[in-house]
């Protein structure tokens, strides 16, 4: 705390200051004690390298408390001054080093650093070495700019070259380890050999010792990515690399050099006899266009342009108006590398105002969705289908879309039709499912093993199949039923093929797609005689059947299961053909019974289609009452008894009107289906 107060005159207790810093985004993880003084331990996020120094924290404290920073005095030196005894500095790798300042100090007397400095370094976890090295470490911690001191007499030809490492070059670092440098590593070399790893650690051969009297003080800017790669490649981390990896203030390189030179002169008695500034000067600062009204809408506050200027000035931004008073041009300080756009400044406003003080408001935004009639219609139809399945008492399941070759084989799916992943996580999830059956049976097995015997499930999802040289993805609706369909104290009704077909019929009727039919078919995964193709408007729309016993045994299932898989695209396309609805007649119907003999080849759906043909304003409802095939009917035929209800939308029908239509339907059955009246 005493070190911090040298930068900003804050008098808050340590606990209160820690709370304020944490609320401002600089989390204080703990408060330690060192020589009776509180030491704040902070967790600095990677985007705030400016806070990796006492000066950086002092700026934050000044911003949140409204206090002013104390001025600092450095040794005044004009940039790029060259003196008679200035060092020879050459930057060959300008992509890795933007700027390099070298100051020569003569008459240095190396010895222990003063107690106050050793105490402060120890509080920061840095070991004291001698007054020169300690001074460079102290300025690093104070200002965030890494520095290094070379023994000038140990540099060949008193030369510094910043370059990439050459093949088989090595350097013994300050920790006493000889390290082979990867090709391209950015190094600081003299006229003969590398003497330091740029931005990471100095070399032992040029280090300051008790016999050193002349030093070269390095202050430079290195590319963060190069430093990070080097530190990782060598497994070598340091206080310097930690800061260079995140980026140092380009405008702080020269002031830190001057401050360190002045401190070394005070502690070790040396004086600056030469300086060279090589590389590029600091680039122009970032300028951000900032709209006050927009920021207020974002944050839910009402700040005037003057208040915004004052707030941003607290974080050392220069603010100028552009045109209207609401439009500001904000010049960001060089040490705030994280401020690049207007939203960053808005976050700074919120941070300084206090996140805990921001009003709780719901933002208003007019968002016009992109409307694609084809897509929106399909999405609505898909949602409707899912709702109908749930309303019919089916439970939606969402199994994995990835299956194994063993599961495909067990379900009698061709592995050749399935698409294999190039790099599957495991062989159990190596293929994209070519149908929904594998997943439904997997869920059925899990439920049956948990004692859930009565299943009604559906899944609406995509399948992927390989057809020839192409791959096609399509939407499918899968249904599965097993166990009891209904159960009362009087009787039990098991699930079967007709119950499943009834479910599908309810859905297609509610979707306005008309009647669904089953055409007998042989399916590899289904029991013979218990499978068929689903037809909508005489077009194939899916399959239905009872799962074959060998398939159940291969999957470890011991209970009959009925499955259906429907192509909803065909269902959606058929909607417009049957979308019109008639309200029920408010008048009493006239009922008639009809018994006919029909050939075995005639299906009841053919009979029903004729009976339901439009009859002007009259509606005819047919309900099967009985079906008989046996000794009392001719061979090759079967008997049907159908109950018919005739109704009119506007009046009560007379017997004569009903008889005329009834006879017309009988003649149509006889002429078109070779039926005989019984």
PERALIN-V188945 format. One record per pair of residues at least 24 apart in sequence whose ideal C-beta (glycine too) atoms are under 6 Angstrom apart, sorted by sequence separation. I is the first residue (numbers start at 1). J is the second residue. D is the distance in whole Angstrom. If there is no record, write none. Layout:
{{I/J/D} {I/J/D}}
This chain:
{{14/38/4} {198/222/5} {404/428/5} {542/566/4} {621/645/4} {169/194/6} {456/481/5} {541/566/6} {542/567/5} {404/430/6} {411/437/6} {525/551/6} {541/567/5} {620/646/6} {174/201/6} {402/429/4} {411/438/5} {455/482/4} {161/189/5} {173/201/5} {174/202/5} {199/227/4} {403/431/5} {435/463/6} {455/483/6} {619/647/5} {221/250/6} {434/463/6} {454/483/4} {541/570/4} {174/204/6} {200/230/6} {403/433/5} {433/463/6} {453/483/5} {454/484/5} {618/648/6} {159/190/5} {200/231/5} {251/282/5} {407/438/5} {434/465/5} {617/648/6} {159/191/4} {171/203/5} {172/204/5} {221/253/5} {250/282/4} {401/433/6} {432/464/4} {617/649/6} {293/326/5} {315/348/6} {497/530/6} {26/60/6} {156/190/4} {157/191/4} {219/253/5} {292/326/5} {536/570/5} {2/37/6} {155/190/4} {156/191/4} {291/326/6} {403/438/5} {1/37/6} {156/192/4} {200/236/6} {291/327/6} {600/636/6} {1/38/5} {201/238/5} {219/256/5} {537/574/5} {200/238/6} {219/257/4} {290/328/5} {311/349/6} {440/478/5} {536/574/5} {599/637/6} {24/64/5} {186/226/5} {290/330/5} {399/439/3} {436/476/5} {440/480/4} {597/637/5} {199/240/6} {200/241/5} {311/352/6} {199/241/6} {287/329/6} {288/330/5} {436/478/3} {597/639/6} {217/260/6} {399/442/6} {20/64/5} {217/261/6} {287/331/5} {399/443/5} {596/640/6} {185/230/5} {199/244/4} {419/464/5} {285/331/5} {286/332/4} {397/443/5} {595/641/5} {615/661/5} {285/332/6} {419/466/6} {7/55/6} {298/346/5} {417/465/5} {594/642/5} {285/334/6} {417/466/5} {8/58/4} {593/643/6} {594/644/6} {3/54/6} {7/58/3} {10/61/5} {155/206/6} {182/233/5} {295/346/5} {299/350/5} {154/206/5} {290/342/5} {419/471/6} {592/644/5} {8/61/5} {4/58/6} {8/62/5} {148/202/5} {288/342/6} {591/645/5} {611/665/6} {10/65/6} {151/206/6} {179/234/6} {290/345/5} {150/206/5} {589/645/4} {590/646/5} {10/67/6} {151/208/5} {9/67/6} {102/160/6} {513/571/5} {589/647/4} {610/668/5} {8/67/5} {149/208/5} {300/359/5} {610/669/6} {397/457/5} {511/571/6} {8/69/6} {151/212/5} {153/214/6} {300/361/4} {513/574/4} {100/162/6} {152/214/4} {394/456/5} {395/457/5} {396/458/6} {397/459/5} {500/562/5} {513/575/5} {585/647/4} {7/70/6} {152/215/6} {393/456/6} {512/575/5} {590/653/5} {152/216/5} {394/458/4} {500/564/6} {511/575/6} {514/578/4} {585/649/5} {97/162/4} {497/562/6} {513/578/6} {587/652/5} {149/215/5} {150/216/4} {512/578/5} {512/579/4} {149/217/6} {590/658/5} {93/162/6} {389/458/4} {93/163/5} {148/218/4} {592/662/5} {87/158/6} {88/159/4} {89/160/5} {90/161/5} {91/162/5} {92/163/4} {93/164/5} {602/673/5} {147/219/5} {596/669/6} {386/460/6} {133/208/6} {598/673/6} {599/674/6} {132/208/5} {482/559/6} {598/675/5} {482/561/4} {596/675/4} {597/676/4} {481/562/5} {596/677/6} {597/678/6} {251/334/4} {480/563/5} {595/678/4} {35/119/6} {39/123/5} {250/334/6} {249/334/5} {479/564/5} {249/335/4} {478/565/5} {54/142/5} {55/143/5} {56/144/6} {517/605/5} {34/123/4} {476/565/6} {477/566/4} {53/143/5} {96/186/4} {247/337/5} {53/144/3} {477/568/5} {52/144/5} {475/568/5} {146/240/4} {146/243/6} {110/210/5} {110/212/5} {145/248/6} {108/213/6} {108/215/6} {145/252/5} {106/214/5} {105/215/5} {445/555/6} {145/256/3} {392/503/6} {104/216/6} {412/524/4} {445/557/6} {143/256/5} {147/260/5} {412/525/5} {102/216/5} {103/217/4} {392/506/6} {411/525/6} {441/555/6} {3/120/6} {139/256/6} {444/561/6} {101/219/5} {388/507/5} {100/220/4} {139/259/6} {139/260/4} {99/221/5} {388/510/5} {98/221/4} {136/260/6} {97/222/6} {135/260/6} {437/563/6} {96/223/5} {135/263/5} {87/216/6} {135/264/5} {436/565/6} {96/226/5} {132/264/6} {135/267/6} {131/267/4} {132/268/6} {131/268/5} {410/554/4} {410/555/5} {101/254/6} {99/253/6} {103/257/6} {101/257/5} {103/261/5} {105/264/6} {109/268/5} {108/268/5} {109/269/5} {108/270/4} {107/270/5} {107/271/6} {105/270/4} {105/272/6} {106/273/5} {103/272/6} {104/273/5} {104/274/4} {103/275/5} {102/276/5} {101/277/5} {100/278/5} {100/279/5} {99/279/4} {74/255/5} {77/258/6} {98/279/6} {99/280/6} {98/280/5} {75/258/4} {74/258/4} {74/259/5} {75/261/6} {75/262/5} {89/276/5} {91/278/5} {85/273/5} {86/274/4} {91/279/5} {85/274/4} {87/276/6} {89/278/4} {86/276/5} {52/243/5} {83/274/5} {381/572/5} {81/275/6} {82/276/6} {49/246/4} {80/277/5} {49/247/5} {77/275/6} {79/277/5} {46/246/6} {63/314/4} {63/315/5} {50/335/4} {47/338/4} {25/351/5} {24/351/5}}
